[in-house]
Amino acid sequence: MPTLQVVHGRIVDLRRYTNVHLYYGHRPFGPTDRYELWIKPHGSAERKFTINTRTMPARRGHEVSLIATAHLVPQVLGLANWTAIDGVNYARTRTDALPLLRVGDFVVLSAAFLATAILYGASGMVLFVPAAVAHLLAAGLGRALVRTRRAAQVDQAIDAEAQRMSRPPQTLQ
């Protein structure tokens, strides 16, 4: 899993966008919200972050810490609002989570069905059913474990940031 980084600063601008999906059969089925926020860290340039969520416990002018991945385009996984003493772990939020089963799983299953039918005939089709169930269970369970571990990492990062913020500033003597 990628490492996490903390970006601390004041929200300069915060905008909410609602995307309405008009086409039947496209995911997600309902409208989705997206927040674009600009954060000004102390002593550096403003940075833009995009968060696909319905939960935003901060407003313009609030002092926040974002927990994000260390990718080139970081994915925000948590937000701690120090002005309102509130926060959210986006890795744990059920409304924003990716599904445990994905389209690629069913593409793999259809290819596996064809392969077992060609290689083993009728017995391959019978053996495919328990193998398909086992594959779907393993994929879902694996993604659930990864999601739970990531949520725990974000909780630890938020706790560490809270401890860092609660320390009194050190003076030079």
Salt bridges, closest charged atoms under 4 A:
ASP13 OD2 - ARG15 NE 3.07
ASP13 OD1 - ARG60 NH2 3.02
ASP33 OD2 - ARG16 NH2 2.80
GLU36 OE2 - ARG34 NE 3.41
GLU36 OE1 - LYS48 NZ 3.90
GLU63 OE2 - HIS8 NE2 2.97
GLU63 OE1 - ARG10 NH2 2.89
GLU63 OE2 - HIS42 NE2 2.81
ASP105 OD2 - ARG143 NH1 2.71
ASP155 OD2 - ARG92 NH2 2.25
GLU161 OE2 - HIS8 ND1 3.84
GLU161 OE2 - ARG164 NH2 2.65
